[in-house]
Protein backbone atom coordinates (compact mmCIF):
# COMPACT_ATOMS: atom_id res chain seq x y z
CA UNK A 1 0.00 0.00 0.00
CA UNK A 2 1.31 3.43 -0.85
CA UNK A 3 0.93 6.28 1.56
CA UNK A 4 0.29 9.87 0.60
CA UNK A 5 2.66 12.68 1.49
CA UNK A 6 0.03 13.91 3.95
CA UNK A 7 -0.14 10.49 5.67
CA UNK A 8 3.64 10.47 6.09
CA UNK A 9 3.69 14.09 7.32
CA UNK A 10 1.01 13.30 9.90
CA UNK A 11 2.90 10.25 11.16
CA UNK A 12 6.21 12.13 11.44
CA UNK A 13 4.65 15.12 13.16
CA UNK A 14 2.56 13.03 15.56
CA UNK A 15 5.61 11.03 16.64
CA UNK A 16 7.76 14.16 17.03
CA UNK A 17 5.08 15.96 19.04
CA UNK A 18 4.57 12.91 21.25
CA UNK A 19 8.32 12.75 21.90
CA UNK A 20 8.52 16.49 22.65
CA UNK A 21 11.05 19.25 22.07
CA UNK A 22 14.61 18.12 22.64
CA UNK A 23 13.83 14.50 21.78
CA UNK A 24 14.04 12.85 18.38
CA UNK A 25 12.69 9.91 16.43
CA UNK A 26 14.31 7.68 13.88
CA UNK A 27 12.78 7.94 10.40
CA UNK A 28 12.12 4.20 10.69
CA UNK A 29 9.74 4.92 13.59
CA UNK A 30 7.46 6.76 11.16
CA UNK A 31 7.83 4.04 8.51
CA UNK A 32 6.96 1.35 11.07
CA UNK A 33 3.93 3.35 12.24
CA UNK A 34 2.64 3.47 8.66
CA UNK A 35 3.48 -0.11 7.67
CA UNK A 36 0.59 -2.53 7.47
CA UNK A 37 2.87 -5.48 8.14
CA UNK A 38 6.15 -5.71 10.05
CA UNK A 39 8.25 -6.51 6.99
CA UNK A 40 6.96 -3.69 4.74
CA UNK A 41 8.35 -0.67 6.61
CA UNK A 42 11.70 -0.65 4.80
CA UNK A 43 10.01 0.08 1.48
CA UNK A 44 8.60 3.27 3.01
CA UNK A 45 11.97 4.66 4.09
CA UNK A 46 12.80 6.62 0.89
CA UNK A 47 9.40 8.32 1.03
CA UNK A 48 9.71 9.07 4.75
CA UNK A 49 13.15 10.64 4.24
CA UNK A 50 11.90 12.69 1.27
CA UNK A 51 8.87 13.98 3.18
CA UNK A 52 11.02 14.72 6.25
CA UNK A 53 13.34 16.79 4.08
CA UNK A 54 10.44 18.88 2.74
CA UNK A 55 9.04 19.27 6.27
CA UNK A 56 12.45 20.52 7.46
CA UNK A 57 12.59 22.98 4.57
CA UNK A 58 9.16 24.28 5.66
CA UNK A 59 10.33 24.59 9.28
CA UNK A 60 7.87 21.99 10.64
CA UNK A 61 10.62 19.71 11.94
CA UNK A 62 14.40 19.68 12.14
CA UNK A 63 16.81 17.01 10.97
CA UNK A 64 19.52 16.07 13.46
CA UNK A 65 22.79 14.18 13.33
CA UNK A 66 24.70 13.47 16.54
CA UNK A 67 22.36 15.81 18.41
CA UNK A 68 22.97 18.81 16.15
CA UNK A 69 20.56 20.25 13.60
CA UNK A 70 21.87 19.79 10.08
CA UNK A 71 20.95 21.50 6.80
CA UNK A 72 17.74 20.12 5.35
CA UNK A 73 19.50 19.18 2.11
CA UNK A 74 21.90 16.80 3.92
CA UNK A 75 19.63 13.82 4.65
CA UNK A 76 22.06 11.06 3.72
CA UNK A 77 23.39 8.73 6.38
CA UNK A 78 22.14 8.39 9.93
CA UNK A 79 19.63 11.08 10.82
CA UNK A 80 17.02 11.73 13.48
CA UNK A 81 13.88 13.84 13.23
CA UNK A 82 12.51 16.17 15.87
CA UNK A 83 10.76 19.40 16.56
CA UNK A 84 12.92 22.48 16.03
CA UNK A 85 14.62 23.61 19.22
CA UNK A 86 13.95 27.17 20.35
CA UNK A 87 16.81 29.59 19.77
N, CA, C and O of each residue as an XYZ file, in Angstrom:
348
protein
N       0.842     -1.185      0.000
C       0.000      0.000      0.000
C       0.884      1.244      0.000
O       1.847      1.326      0.762
N       0.564      2.182     -0.831
C       1.307      3.434     -0.849
C       0.626      4.428      0.090
O      -0.588      4.403      0.292
N       1.433      5.273      0.635
C       0.926      6.281      1.560
C       1.151      7.653      0.946
O       2.173      7.906      0.308
N       0.188      8.527      1.147
C       0.292      9.874      0.597
C       1.307     10.678      1.408
O       1.678     10.318      2.525
N       1.735     11.770      0.803
C       2.658     12.677      1.493
C       2.028     13.165      2.795
O       2.711     13.294      3.811
N       0.726     13.435      2.761
C       0.032     13.911      3.952
C       0.018     12.844      5.050
O       0.179     13.170      6.227
N      -0.174     11.575      4.679
C      -0.142     10.493      5.672
C       1.228     10.434      6.357
O       1.322     10.288      7.576
N       2.278     10.549      5.552
C       3.637     10.473      6.085
C       3.922     11.690      6.967
O       4.510     11.554      8.040
N       3.507     12.881      6.516
C       3.689     14.088      7.319
C       2.994     13.952      8.677
O       3.569     14.288      9.712
N       1.760     13.458      8.663
C       1.005     13.300      9.903
C       1.708     12.339     10.857
O       1.788     12.594     12.058
N       2.216     11.236     10.317
C       2.903     10.248     11.156
C       4.170     10.843     11.764
O       4.417     10.687     12.960
N       4.968     11.519     10.951
C       6.211     12.126     11.445
C       5.897     13.168     12.512
O       6.496     13.163     13.587
N       4.969     14.049     12.217
C       4.653     15.124     13.160
C       4.056     14.575     14.459
O       4.408     15.036     15.545
N       3.165     13.601     14.353
C       2.565     13.027     15.563
C       3.624     12.390     16.454
O       3.595     12.559     17.673
N       4.554     11.665     15.854
C       5.612     11.026     16.640
C       6.540     12.063     17.261
O       6.946     11.924     18.415
N       6.879     13.108     16.497
C       7.761     14.161     17.025
C       7.088     14.929     18.155
O       7.726     15.235     19.162
N       5.815     15.240     17.998
C       5.083     15.965     19.045
C       4.970     15.094     20.290
O       5.147     15.578     21.408
N       4.677     13.821     20.098
C       4.566     12.909     21.248
C       5.889     12.797     21.993
O       5.898     12.665     23.217
N       6.995     12.847     21.280
C       8.320     12.748     21.899
C       8.678     14.049     22.597
O       9.311     14.027     23.652
N       8.280     15.192     22.022
C       8.521     16.488     22.647
C       9.789     17.165     22.160
O      10.648     16.543     21.535
N       9.886     18.458     22.460
C      11.053     19.255     22.073
C      12.279     18.710     22.795
O      12.230     18.386     23.981
N      13.366     18.617     22.063
C      14.614     18.125     22.638
C      14.787     16.625     22.499
O      15.849     16.094     22.827
N      13.771     15.937     22.022
C      13.831     14.495     21.784
C      13.635     14.250     20.297
O      13.031     15.069     19.606
N      14.137     13.138     19.806
C      14.042     12.851     18.377
C      13.496     11.453     18.137
O      13.419     10.620     19.039
N      13.120     11.232     16.877
C      12.689      9.911     16.430
C      13.588      9.485     15.282
O      14.216     10.315     14.624
N      13.638      8.210     15.057
C      14.312      7.684     13.881
C      13.295      7.703     12.735
O      12.114      7.443     12.967
N      13.720      8.002     11.519
C      12.776      7.939     10.403
C      12.074      6.580     10.312
O      10.932      6.500      9.857
N      12.748      5.523     10.739
C      12.122      4.199     10.685
C      10.936      4.091     11.640
O      10.055      3.258     11.429
N      10.897      4.919     12.690
C       9.739      4.920     13.589
C       8.478      5.313     12.823
O       7.419      4.712     13.007
N       8.597      6.321     11.965
C       7.458      6.758     11.158
C       7.093      5.687     10.134
O       5.913      5.405      9.921
N       8.095      5.097      9.503
C       7.829      4.045      8.515
C       7.136      2.859      9.172
O       6.198      2.297      8.607
N       7.583      2.480     10.340
C       6.963      1.355     11.065
C       5.530      1.693     11.475
O       4.659      0.824     11.448
N       5.282      2.943     11.852
C       3.928      3.348     12.236
C       2.968      3.266     11.056
O       1.781      2.993     11.234
N       3.478      3.500      9.858
C       2.642      3.466      8.657
C       2.509      2.070      8.048
O       1.541      1.797      7.338
N       3.450      1.207      8.311
C       3.481     -0.115      7.669
C       2.303     -0.971      8.123
O       1.966     -1.022      9.306
N       1.702     -1.625      7.175
C       0.591     -2.529      7.472
C       1.087     -3.841      8.068
O       0.406     -4.465      8.881
N       2.274     -4.246      7.655
C       2.869     -5.483      8.145
C       4.305     -5.190      8.563
O       4.934     -4.274      8.034
N       4.818     -5.959      9.501
C       6.151     -5.713     10.050
C       7.248     -5.651      8.997
O       8.189     -4.872      9.146
N       7.158     -6.428      7.965
C       8.247     -6.513      6.994
C       8.160     -5.478      5.871
O       9.041     -5.444      5.012
N       7.129     -4.636      5.853
C       6.962     -3.686      4.745
C       7.503     -2.293      5.030
O       7.515     -1.448      4.136
N       7.951     -2.034      6.260
C       8.345     -0.670      6.612
C       9.568     -0.181      5.842
O       9.681      1.013      5.564
N      10.476     -1.076      5.497
C      11.702     -0.652      4.801
C      11.407     -0.011      3.441
O      12.112      0.902      3.011
N      10.379     -0.490      2.783
C      10.011      0.076      1.480
C       9.516      1.518      1.608
O       9.531      2.266      0.631
N       9.086      1.904      2.786
C       8.596      3.267      3.013
C       9.706      4.264      3.322
O       9.483      5.473      3.269
N      10.889      3.773      3.640
C      11.970      4.660      4.090
C      12.326      5.770      3.101
O      12.470      6.914      3.532
N      12.476      5.503      1.799
C      12.805      6.619      0.894
C      11.739      7.720      0.920
O      12.068      8.905      0.887
N      10.477      7.329      0.979
C       9.396      8.325      1.027
C       9.418      9.090      2.338
O       9.214     10.304      2.344
N       9.660      8.409      3.443
C       9.711      9.069      4.749
C      10.846     10.084      4.770
O      10.662     11.202      5.252
N      12.009      9.716      4.259
C      13.149     10.644      4.241
C      12.860     11.849      3.331
O      13.217     12.980      3.662
N      12.226     11.603      2.207
C      11.901     12.688      1.274
C      10.904     13.664      1.902
O      11.077     14.880      1.814
N       9.871     13.130      2.530
C       8.875     13.983      3.180
C       9.504     14.723      4.355
O       9.220     15.904      4.557
N      10.340     14.061      5.122
C      11.019     14.716      6.249
C      11.863     15.888      5.749
O      11.905     16.940      6.387
N      12.520     15.711      4.637
C      13.338     16.785      4.077
C      12.463     17.988      3.728
O      12.829     19.125      4.028
N      11.315     17.749      3.098
C      10.444     18.880      2.743
C       9.835     19.517      3.990
O       9.627     20.730      4.024
N       9.546     18.713      5.014
C       9.042     19.270      6.270
C      10.103     20.137      6.947
O       9.779     21.175      7.523
N      11.357     19.719      6.881
C      12.445     20.518      7.456
C      12.610     21.827      6.693
O      12.849     22.876      7.292
N      12.483     21.763      5.379
C      12.591     22.980      4.574
C      11.477     23.961      4.908
O      11.667     25.174      4.820
N      10.302     23.435      5.296
C       9.155     24.277      5.661
C       9.203     24.718      7.125
O       8.369     25.510      7.564
N      10.185     24.203      7.882
C      10.331     24.587      9.281
C       9.440     23.824     10.244
O       9.366     24.176     11.421
N       8.754     22.776      9.767
C       7.869     21.994     10.638
C       8.653     21.105     11.598
O       8.256     20.922     12.749
N       9.756     20.559     11.125
C      10.624     19.710     11.935
C      12.066     20.106     11.663
O      12.343     20.940     10.801
N      12.966     19.505     12.400
C      14.402     19.678     12.139
C      15.005     18.293     11.950
O      14.503     17.300     12.478
N      16.080     18.248     11.194
C      16.815     17.009     10.974
C      18.101     17.103     11.787
O      18.823     18.097     11.714
N      18.375     16.068     12.555
C      19.523     16.071     13.464
C      20.486     14.941     13.132
O      20.090     13.873     12.665
N      21.752     15.207     13.385
C      22.794     14.182     13.327
C      23.695     14.417     14.532
O      24.205     15.518     14.735
N      23.881     13.385     15.316
C      24.699     13.472     16.540
C      24.247     14.622     17.429
O      25.070     15.322     18.019
N      22.930     14.813     17.523
C      22.364     15.814     18.409
C      22.352     17.236     17.893
O      21.834     18.129     18.564
N      22.908     17.467     16.720
C      22.974     18.813     16.148
C      22.083     18.910     14.921
O      22.042     17.992     14.101
N      21.370     20.023     14.795
C      20.558     20.249     13.596
C      21.482     20.367     12.392
O      22.532     21.006     12.456
N      21.074     19.743     11.301
C      21.865     19.787     10.079
C      21.045     20.445      8.974
O      19.823     20.542      9.091
N      21.696     20.896      7.906
C      20.955     21.499      6.799
C      19.960     20.493      6.217
O      20.245     19.300      6.121
N      18.796     20.999      5.833
C      17.740     20.119      5.346
C      18.084     19.417      4.035
O      17.390     18.478      3.645
N      19.123     19.846      3.359
C      19.504     19.181      2.110
C      20.471     18.016      2.360
O      20.810     17.289      1.426
N      20.911     17.834      3.589
C      21.897     16.803      3.917
C      21.227     15.650      4.671
O      21.472     15.461      5.863
N      20.384     14.883      3.978
C      19.631     13.821      4.649
C      20.226     12.439      4.420
O      19.575     11.435      4.710
N      21.431     12.370      3.915
C      22.059     11.063      3.723
C      22.626     10.581      5.055
O      22.895     11.380      5.952
N      22.801      9.283      5.172
C      23.389      8.729      6.382
C      22.403      8.660      7.529
O      21.188      8.715      7.338
N      22.953      8.539      8.717
C      22.141      8.390      9.928
C      21.601      9.755     10.335
O      22.355     10.699     10.572
N      20.266      9.835     10.411
C      19.625     11.084     10.819
C      18.547     10.768     11.846
O      18.101      9.629     11.983
N      18.147     11.803     12.554
C      17.022     11.733     13.485
C      16.107     12.913     13.160
O      16.553     13.912     12.595
N      14.856     12.799     13.509
C      13.883     13.842     13.233
C      13.312     14.320     14.560
O      13.089     13.532     15.479
N      13.082     15.630     14.643
C      12.505     16.174     15.866
C      11.936     17.556     15.637
O      12.105     18.154     14.574
N      11.270     18.039     16.638
C      10.755     19.402     16.564
C      11.945     20.362     16.629
O      12.950     20.073     17.278
N      11.823     21.496     15.957
C      12.916     22.479     16.034
C      13.089     22.954     17.471
O      12.113     23.166     18.191
N      14.318     23.115     17.867
C      14.621     23.612     19.218
C      14.528     25.132     19.208
O      14.924     25.775     18.235
N      14.006     25.706     20.284
C      13.953     27.166     20.354
C      15.364     27.747     20.367
O      16.299     27.127     20.874
N      15.501     28.934     19.809
C      16.811     29.594     19.770
C      17.187     30.175     21.086
O      18.260     30.763     21.216
